[in-house]
Amino acid sequence: MSMSQQEREAADERVRSLLGVQRKGTQPDAPRMPPRPGSAHAVTASTKLPIDDEIYGIQSYGYGEIWGRPGLEIRERSFITLGVLTGTCQQDQLAIHVNNALNLGLTPEEISEILLHVGVYTGGSTWHNASNIVRYVFVERGVLEPGTGAALVPIAPTTRAQRRVAAEHVQRALCLGKIGTSHDAPALAPLAGTPAAITASETLAIEAEIMQIQAEYAYGEVWNRPGLDFRTRILITVGVLQALRLNDQLHAHINVALNLGVTPEELHEVFAHAGVYSGIAGWQTATDVARDVFLQRGLLKPTELG
């Protein structure tokens, strides 16, 4: 339900206060967080454009109308935001929201874990680019000392045998490709009209390799890490896949989210929140993809489609 203008302004003020937007802390007198050198945000007042005020008004909609909604915890919204901005390489906004996340109480370890998780779906270069942005914020905030290297203790990679065991555990917990969590749950049909729906009597050799890497690295190595729980990981994953319009994978992971206990209403909140940072078109597409999953699971009836 949309807010009134008065409600939106009050929610915008409340959310900005909780996030300490562009400040090193949430206190009213906290010092401002400087923009990165070379950043598009590093402009002087004399070069401010008239549209800047309009952009601020649109941001007020994001913070007030979307961040202010009760459907997800504000911490979860921060996780989704960082995931989408990492996956779409929005460096200036990522720097702002990493700082906001620290103000909100997300730990440096949790933020680092988000980058690693998103890298599974967007590639190592995206993860590496984001780590450079995060490093700047961490140095500015005193999380890392300049020139001394990371103070965060890395988690050592597992062995292949350990990854395989972990992958089996994670895949069972997520009930991948199944409508429900029972041992005899029916299979989820792929989204019609997409590459995943194409059937063939044979598979390509590379498909087996992809499945092996997906199982061992994505699920065995990353999803199994203790830094984020499964609920947080699936919320991030859905947001990133929506932002990238990867509808086959989005379809499968919306189903996983439901298997993990995420409600349809919470999924809608993920779509709305990710849409703020990746576009309304992707938000609409995500609802279309979700509709197919909801129909297969009996959460909607065909006659309800308008």
Buried (B, 14 or more C-beta within 10 A) or exposed (E): EEBEEEEBEBBBBBBBEBBBBBBBBBEEEEEEBBBBEEBEEEEEEEEEEEEEEEEEEEBBBBBBBBBBBEBBEBBBBBBBBBBBBBBBEBBBBBBBBBBBBBBBEBEBEBBBBBBBBBBBBBEEEBBEBBBEBBBBBBBBBEBBEEEEEBEBEEBEEBEEEBBBBBBEBBBEBBBBBBBBBEEEEEEBBBBEEBEBEEEEEEEEEEEEEEEEEBBBBBBBBBBBBEBBEBBBBBBBBBBBBBBBBBBBBBBBBBBBBBBBEBEBEBBBBBBBBBBBBBBEEBBEBBBEBBBBBBBBBEBBEEEEEE
